[in-house]
Amino acid sequence: MIEGVVLKELVTNCDERGFFREIIRVTDGFFAEGFGQWSHSLMHPGTAKAWHVHQRQTDWWYVGSGRLKVALYDTRPDSPTHGQLMDLFMGDDCEPIVLTIPPGVAHGCRAVSPEAHLFYITSHTYDGSDEGRIPHDDPEIGYDWTAEPEIT
């Protein structure tokens, strides 16, 4: 696990009408940075968005529908997990979670379902000066966004 990345397991209450799932409360310990903006991104199959990195902003991700393969890479030189890469799946057929992405952790995702809906809150409103980009095929990170699942 990358230092500062938090996964909040969500509780789902189901009955014959459907379900109710609470996502984030202002009192959640991982939400101390507070609310800046709430956004919704629709991604079509195979769409990859990577790599983004912020120096000030924290992101909180929730996949409401569909499925994403999410990858994170720690760019922070003083972090105990500097240079570490992790990936996970979020959305349908996965345990429901909220993912906290701290500043300095590069992040991206790829839609692995017919479409995927990513809802995310950021600690600040959009600020182009904090929108860092790293090429999707950066050799230092070495992550292959086009890789198919391994045959086992």
Rosetta blueprint (number, residue, H / E / L):
1 M L
2 I L
3 E L
4 G L
5 V L
6 V E
7 L E
8 K E
9 E E
10 L L
11 V L
12 T E
13 N E
14 C E
15 D E
16 E L
17 R L
18 G E
19 F E
20 F E
21 R E
22 E L
23 I L
24 I L
25 R L
26 V L
27 T L
28 D L
29 G H
30 F H
31 F H
32 A L
33 E L
34 G L
35 F L
36 G L
37 Q E
38 W E
39 S E
40 H E
41 S E
42 L E
43 M E
44 H L
45 P L
46 G L
47 T L
48 A E
49 K E
50 A E
51 W E
52 H E
53 V E
54 H L
55 Q L
56 R L
57 Q L
58 T L
59 D E
60 W E
61 W E
62 Y E
63 V E
64 G E
65 S E
66 G L
67 R E
68 L E
69 K E
70 V E
71 A E
72 L E
73 Y E
74 D E
75 T L
76 R L
77 P L
78 D L
79 S L
80 P L
81 T L
82 H L
83 G L
84 Q L
85 L E
86 M E
87 D E
88 L E
89 F E
90 M E
91 G E
92 D L
93 D L
94 C L
95 E L
96 P L
97 I E
98 V E
99 L E
100 T E
101 I E
102 P L
103 P L
104 G L
105 V E
106 A E
107 H E
108 G E
109 C E
110 R E
111 A E
112 V L
113 S L
114 P L
115 E L
116 A E
117 H E
118 L E
119 F E
120 Y E
121 I E
122 T E
123 S L
124 H L
125 T L
126 Y L
127 D L
128 G H
129 S H
130 D H
131 E L
132 G E
133 R E
134 I L
135 P L
136 H L
137 D L
138 D L
139 P L
140 E L
141 I L
142 G L
143 Y L
144 D L
145 W L
146 T L
147 A L
148 E L
149 P L
150 E L
151 I L
152 T L
